[in-house]
Amino acid sequence: MTSPTASPTTAPSAARERILQTAHDLFYSDGIRATGIDKVIAEAGVTKVTFYRHFPSKNDLIEAFLEYRHARWMTWFDDAIERRRDEGARAVVGALREWFAQPTFRGCAFINTVVEFGASAPEFEAISRRHKDEMTASLRTLLPPGEHGDADATAIALAIDGAIVRAQFTHDAEAALAPLERLIDALVR
């Protein structure tokens, strides 16, 4: 619980959110390594002192970005699935089609981060793995109960990753989604 005398935190909190939103947009669109701290500071409109008060290092900012992206993406994904719940497991295809059509689509932030950093940043891998595990758990809710549900959810999650990567480099959402749809149909038959 916050102390009643702690009200002055609203300004730093607003600055932190501005930094995080700016980093989110830049990291996702341009890549993490390609985005320097000075660019984040300039575009967020904060001083270096303010930046470093909230994020002592770029790695701290990257971790915050991944956590922020995870929360935003899972909320969107779960909502998109819920809007299509009557389609069963095929709801995933419609949700991804919606995401791939966004002008800001640049693939999966978690796959992109792991590719950029590899094993040199195990903390980023851990956040990315947790994201994929939670996405798989959401997929499991779309499948009928049964002994193969977990394996089927994992297979669909893997196929989703493939569709995301294919859509990212081919810019052809339908070609990326067709194999996923075929796999889902085969699994739920």
WODA-V63548 format. One record per pair of residues at least 24 apart in sequence whose C-alpha atoms are under 8 Angstrom apart, sorted by the first residue. I is the first residue (numbers start at 0). J is the second residue. D is the distance in whole Angstrom. If there is no record, write none. Layout:
i->I j->J d->D
i->I j->J d->D
This chain:
i->11 j->49 d->8
i->14 j->45 d->7
i->14 j->49 d->8
i->15 j->50 d->8
i->15 j->53 d->6
i->17 j->43 d->6
i->18 j->43 d->5
i->18 j->45 d->8
i->18 j->50 d->7
i->19 j->60 d->7
i->19 j->63 d->7
i->19 j->64 d->6
i->22 j->60 d->8
i->22 j->64 d->7
i->23 j->64 d->6
i->23 j->67 d->8
i->23 j->68 d->7
i->27 j->105 d->7
i->27 j->108 d->6
i->28 j->103 d->7
i->28 j->105 d->6
i->30 j->111 d->8
i->31 j->61 d->8
i->31 j->112 d->7
i->31 j->115 d->8
i->32 j->115 d->7
i->61 j->123 d->8
i->62 j->122 d->8
i->62 j->123 d->7
i->62 j->126 d->8
i->65 j->108 d->8
i->65 j->109 d->7
i->65 j->123 d->8
i->65 j->126 d->7
i->65 j->127 d->8
i->66 j->126 d->7
i->68 j->108 d->8
i->69 j->130 d->6
i->73 j->134 d->7
i->77 j->137 d->7
i->84 j->141 d->8
i->87 j->141 d->6
i->87 j->142 d->7
i->88 j->138 d->7
i->88 j->141 d->5
i->88 j->142 d->6
i->88 j->183 d->7
i->88 j->187 d->8
i->89 j->180 d->7
i->89 j->183 d->7
i->89 j->184 d->8
i->92 j->176 d->7
i->92 j->179 d->7
i->92 j->180 d->6
i->95 j->176 d->8
i->96 j->172 d->7
i->96 j->173 d->8
i->96 j->176 d->8
i->99 j->166 d->7
i->99 j->172 d->6
i->100 j->172 d->8
i->104 j->167 d->8
i->105 j->167 d->6
i->106 j->163 d->6
i->106 j->164 d->6
i->106 j->166 d->7
i->106 j->167 d->5
i->107 j->160 d->8
i->107 j->163 d->7
i->107 j->164 d->8
i->131 j->156 d->8
i->142 j->187 d->7
i->143 j->187 d->8
i->151 j->186 d->7
i->155 j->179 d->7
i->155 j->182 d->7
i->155 j->183 d->7
i->158 j->182 d->8
